């Protein structure tokens, strides 16, 4: 059955998504949830706050786009290292908050101090590196580091800036839902908020107003519902996996339907619980990897849109760093070697053919995945099949996104399909894999390093990599960290995730394209879609 024909059998419509939007309204399907919760907290875990929070309401100092590896100035107009521990920021003048009060250096200083005083807000661990921050004028800020750490720049520049006095007035800034936000972004006014639909209107004081008049967000709980709304013309912009996209989407209206799936997303991973047996043993983690037929995963789950992982396991955006480095010897498909490693680790097969723990207990790990993410669900089924082929009695467990995101970052899953974040510096990839800086206690949500691996040798090399500006020193340090990654196999790369992006130019034009690749078309890599919103205009 054709994908669209199968989807048409699901429902006749998608609730509020079917009502015609007012003129000038951009309809976006960027979050996969069945019902909305009114939360615009800029420092919350991603699934707790609504998508516009870091895209249209709260703005950062600058935004990085992997397309061209460039930075777009936002609230900062310039930045420079004065020495290896001092960063100077020059801020944009003439900016007002949506309540009409002026923006300035005190807001940047106060936003950073808010994270210092409430560590639960400091998701990127800025204050593990920052020593102090001060205003050097009404539109100039100095950030002082306790030790050299060049990758701090990316996290700092993309930090959402808030009104410090407003947030300090909250009883608990960490738990605050912030239903009525005040920001500097182009869309700050909550015009309508219901369980199944909400809309934002323009910031009356926006320094960068948008020709778009309002944003509409229908609640759609699965890839299938999103795709149905997309092909029926109820959604202008989305970022989902679309099977047979040339026929399912582009071919339905070649003049107006566009897609872009560059391999610039994070790596899709099999995340093992490396903090408990038996997956605390690198031999077991390598065996999990060797058991997997990634070519089949790409064919069935990713419909050929993705590519095999680089032999080094690095995301494509960082593959240049892997030139000249040996590949990890556990990336290939080798079930026989996987079985040998499992035997060596004491996970031998019983008479029933299933592997048991060294104490004789059956090993029945659950692989947790997001229900409704159809590409991931297909990948998970193939992973389970391959693990069972080498004697691991794996079981599949699907959760809605909120439940999955409450479990996996806290280290509660045996195995999970997850992602890695790809930022502007390769430290982000290596550090998220095996740095003690990204390690959180089991039960506490981690922004990365969900497998919970920390390696002293990697820490030492990462410190050198982060503190030096010398290319030769950085490459040597990178090689040492990568050697530890290959030795430990902290997580298992499945395939580089495409940056899924679909858009219709029937009502709005100005989308990124091959002729104008100013950003990714995907709405998923926050806060980069801010750049796209600034280019759109009604047809």
N, C-alpha and C positions, 0 to 999 in steps of 0.2 A: 504494500500500500504506500502511495506517495506520502511524504512527511506531512504536507499541508492537509491532505485528505484525512489522514489519521487525526490530526489536530482538530479538524472541523467536527469530529464526532465527540469531542470533549464537552464543549459547551456552546450555546448559541451566541454568547457574548461574554464580556468580562466585567459585569457590574458597571461601576462608574466610568470605566474606560470607554464605554460605548457612547456616552453622552457627548455631543459635539463640543469641543473646547471653544471659548470665545476667541475672536480674531486676535492674532498676535501672541497666542499662548503656545509655548513649546511643551510638548508632552514627552516625559522622560520615564523610561523603565530601567532604573539603575540598581534597585534593591529588590531582592527576591524574598518578600515576606507576605503572609496572608492578610495581615492587618497592621495598621500604623499605630505607633506609640509616639506621642508628641515630645520629642527630645531633640534639642539642638545644642548638645554639649560638645564643644570643639575638641576636648581632650579625652572623650570617652572612647572605650573600645568600639571598633568600627560599626558593629551591628547594633549598638545601643543608640547611636545618634543617626539622625536622618542624613541622607546623601548630600543635600545642599549645604550642610553645616560648614564643611571645609572647602566647598566649591563656590558657593554663591553668597554666604553670610559672613563668615570670618575669613580674613585674608592673611596670608603669610608675608614674609619679607620678600620672597622670590619663589619661583616655581621652576623645577627642572623638568625637561622633556627629553626622553631617550632619543627622540628623533633629532639627530644632529648633536646630541649631547650638549645642550645649551641651557642657560638659565634665563628666565623671563623676569625682569624686575617688577615687583608689585608695590609693597609698602616701603621697600628700600630701593634706592636708585643706584647705590654703589656700595661695595664692601671690599675690604682689603686686609691682609695680615700685615700689621706693623712690625711684628716680630713673631717668633714661633709660638708665643703664648698670648698675643694680643690681637684681637679682631676689631676693626673699626667699621661701623655701619653708618651710612648716610641715608636719611629717611626722606620720603616724599613729603613735600610741603603742600598745604592747601587741602588736606584730606579731612573730612568730617565723619564722625560716627553717625549712625542712622538716627540718633536722637538729637543731632545738630551740634554736639560738642566737638571741639577740635581734637585731632589726633596728633601725637607727638612722641618724643623720646620717652617721656614718663610712662607711656602705655607699653612700650617694648620692655623697658626696665621692669615695670610692675608685672607684666605677664611672666617674665622669667622668674621673678621673685615669688610669684604665686606658685610656680612649680617647685621652687625650693622649699617653701613653707608647707606644701601639701604634696609629699612624694608620690601619692597615688595618682596625681595628674601627670607626673613626669614619665610618660610611657617610653620615651627614647633614652632615658637615663642621662639627660643633659648635665644634671648637677653631680654626676660622677666625675665629670671633667671640668665643668665651669667652676671657677673659684670666686668670681665676683662680676658684677655688672653695674655700670653707672652711665648717666647721661653726661655728655661733654658739651651739651648745648641743646637748644629746643628740638633739633632734628639730627642729632648725632649721638651714637651710643658706642660705648666701649665694653667689650666682653673679654674678661681676663680668665685664662685657663690655669688650672693647677699644674698641668703638665701638657706638653705638646700633643695634639690629637687632631690632625687635619680633617678626618671624616666628620668631626663635629659640625663643620660648615653646612653640610647638606641638611642635617637634622635641625639645625638652628634656623636656617633660611626658610624652611617649610613649616616652622612652628606657627600655628594660628595665633594671632594677636588679639587680645581681649581688652575690655575696659577693666583695669585692676580694681578700682574702687567698687564697681558693681559686683564683681565676683567675691571680693572680700566681705561684702555684706551678706552673702549667703551663709546659712547655718553650716552647711557642709558642701563646699565647692566640688568635692569629688563626686558626691551622689546627686548634685543638683541637676534636675531634668532640663532646666532652662527653656521653658516652653515659649517665651516671648523674647527672642534674642535681639541684641543690639550689636551690630557689626558695621564694618566699612565696605562690605561686598555689594555687588549690584542688586541682589534680591534679599531683602531682610524682613519684609512685611508678611506676616502670616494672614492671608486673606480668608482661608478656609481650611479647617482641619477636621476630618471625619475618619472613621475606622478604615474606610476603603479608598479615600482620596484626600489629598491636601494640595493647596496651591500657595505659592509665594508671589508677592508683588514687588515692584521695584523699590529700592532704597531711595527715599526722596532727596538724600544728600550725597548720592554716589559720585565719587570722583571719576569713575569710569562707567557711566550709565550704558545700559545695553539697549539696542533697538528692539529686543524681545520685551514684550509687555508683561508677561507673567510666566511662571513655571507651574506645570501640573504634574502630579505624581499619582497614578493609580496603583493600588495594592495588587500585585500579581505574585502568586506564591510558588511558581515553578517555571522552568525553561519553556514548557509547553504553553502555559498561559501567556507568557511574555511573547513567544513567537506568534501565537494566534493574534494577539493584539497588534503586533508589529505588521503582519501581512494583511490584516484587515484595515490598516491605515489609522488605527487608534493611537499609535505611538510614533513619535518622530525620531527618537534616538534611544538606542539600547546597546548593551554590550554582553551578548549571550552567545553561547555555542549554537550555531544554526546548521543542521544537517543539509548537505547538498545545497549550499548557499547560492550557487549560481542559478539554480532552478527555483529553490524555495523562496528566495528573497529578490536577488537581482533580476531574475527573469520575469518576475510578475509586473515589473514596471522599469524597464532598463533605463528610461530617461531620468528617473528620479530616485531609484533605489541604489544604494551604495554600501559596500562593506570593505573592511580593511582588517586583516588578521595577522599583523607582523609578529614575529617571535620575540617580542620585547616585554612580555609579561614575566612574572616570576616563574621559577621552575616548579612544576607540579611534582610533588614528592610523596613517597611512601614514608610516613613518619613513624619510627618505632619508639617504644618506651625504653629509652636507653638507661633509665634510672632504676630499672628492676629486671630481674631474671625472667626469661633467658636472653632477652634482647639487650641486656647490658654487656653481652659478649660481642666484640666486633666480628668474630667469626660467624655468629648467627646473623648479624646485620648484613654482612657480605653475602651470606647464603640466600637471604631474602632477595637481594638484588640479582644474584646469578640465576635464581629460579624464574625470573620474569622474562617473558617474550615481548619486549617493547615494540617490535615491529607490528605484532598483532594488536597491541594496545593502540598504536597510532592509526592503524587501519580501521579498527572497529570503534574505538572511543573518540578519537580526534578527527575522524573522517579524512585523514591525510593532510590536515591543515598544519599539523605540528611536525617536528623533525626529531630524529633520535638525539639523545643527549651527546654532547661533546665527550670524547674519551676521557677527558679530565673531569667530567661531571660539572663543568662550569656553564652558567647560562650564556647564551650566544652573545649578549652585550659585553661580556667579560672574556670571551674566548681568546681574544688577542693576548691576554695575560698568560694564557696556557701554552703559547707557542714555545716549543722546545722542551716542555715539561712532559714526563712520561704520563701516560694515561693510567687511571685507576684500573686495576686488574679485575674488578668485580662489576664493571658496567655491562659486559657482554652477557648473552644468554647461554648458560652452561649448567643445565640441571644436574649432570653427573657430579660436577665439582661442588654445586650447592649441597647435594646429599652428603658428599665426603666431609664438608665443613660442619654440617649438622651432626654427623656421627662423631667427628673429632670433639665437638663441644658437648658430647654426652647426650644428645637428643636423638636417640636411636629409635628405630621402628619396632613396634610391638608385633605380636602375631597377627593383629588385625590390620597391619600396614601403616598405622598412624604413629607419629613420633610422640615420645614421652619425655618428660623432664627427667633429670638424673635420679630423682627419688621415685620414679615409676608413675607419677601422676600424668594423665593425658594432657597434652598441650593443645588447648582449643582457643587460640587468640581470636578476638573480635576485631574486624577491620571496620572502622567507623568512617562514614561518608555523609555528605550533605544530600538529603532527599530532595529531588527536584532539579539537581544539577546533573542533567542527563549524561553529559560527557564524563563527568567524574563517576557516576554510578556505573556506566559501562566499563570504565577503566577498573573500578573496584571489583566488578564481577570477574574480569579477566585475571586480576591479581589473585583473587581467591582461587580461581581455577588453577593457576600456575603453582601457588603454594601447596594446594592439595596434591598436585602431581608429584611433589617431592616429599609427601607424607605429613605435611602440616595441616591439621584439621581446622583450617581457618573458617570463620563464619562472618557473614556480612551483616552490618548493623547500620541502618540509615536513620538519620535524625533531621529534623528541620534545622535551618541554619542557626537559629538562636541557641538551641540545645547543643548542637555540635560545637559552636564557638564558645560555649560555656565549659565544655569538657576538654577539648583538644589543647587549647593554650594552657590549661592547668595541669597537663600531663596525666590525665585520667584514662586515656585510651591505650589499649594494648598496641594497636596499629591504627593509623589514620591516613586518609588521603588529605594532603594539605598543600600549602604553597610556601614559597619563599618570596621575600620582598627584594626587588632589584632597585637599588638607588643609584646615585651618581658615582659612587666609589666602590671598588671591589671589596673594600673592608666589610661592607654591609653583607655580602654573601658569605665570606669566610667567617666573620664574627658571629653571624646568626647561626652558623653551623656548630662552632666549637669554642666559643669564647666564654670565659667566666663572667665577662661584662654583660652578656645577654642572658645569663642563667638566673632563673627564679626558682624558689622552693616549690616542690610539688604541691599543688593545691592553689598556688597563687597564679593569676593569669600572666603569661609572658607574651610580649609583643613579637617575639621570634624565639628560635632555639627551643621549639616545642618538644624536641627529643631529649633535651636537657643533658647535653654533653659539654664538659669543660675540660680543657687539656692545658697543663702548665707550659709545655713546649710551644703549643700554638699561641698561648697568651704572650709569651716572650717575643715571638716573631711578629705577632700582630702589633705589639707595642712599637717595635722598630718600624714596621710598615706605616703605622699611623703618625709617627712623629717626624719622619724624614721627608724632605723635599727632593732628595737626590734620586733620580730614576734608577740608577744601578742598585742602590741600597734597597729601594722599594721592591724591585724585581727579585732580588735575592731573598728578602724577607717573605715575599709572596710565595716563592718556591718552597720555603721551609714550612709555611702554613699549609700549603697544598699537599705536601708530603704527609703531613699529619692527617689531613682530611682523607687521603687515600688509605692510610694505615688504619684509621678508626671507622670509616664509613658511618658517620653520625646519622645521616638520613640517606634515603635511596631515591635518586632522581628517576622519574618516569619519563618526562618529556618537557621541553621548554614550553611554558604556557603561552599561547597566542594572546595578543591584546585584542580581544573580541570587540568589534565595533560595527554597528549598523546604523544607517541614518537615511532619512527620506528628505529629498530636496523639493518635495511637492509644495511645502508651505514655508520652508526656511532654506536659505542658501548661505554659503560661506564655510561649508564643512571642510575639514582637512581632506586632501586628495593627493594623488601622485603628482599632480601639477602644482599643488600648494601644500607641501608636507610640513606645515608649521607646528603640528602636534599630532599625537595619535588620535584616531577617531574614537577609540574606546572611552567610555565614561568611567571606567573602573579604577584607573590609577590616580587616586586623589593626591594633591589638589589640581592636577594637570587639566581636567576639564574646564577649569576657570578660563584657560586660554581660549578654548573653543567657544565658550559663551560670549567672549568678547569679539569674536569674528562673525557670529551669526547675524543675519538680518532677515526680516520677512521677505518672501518673494514678491 
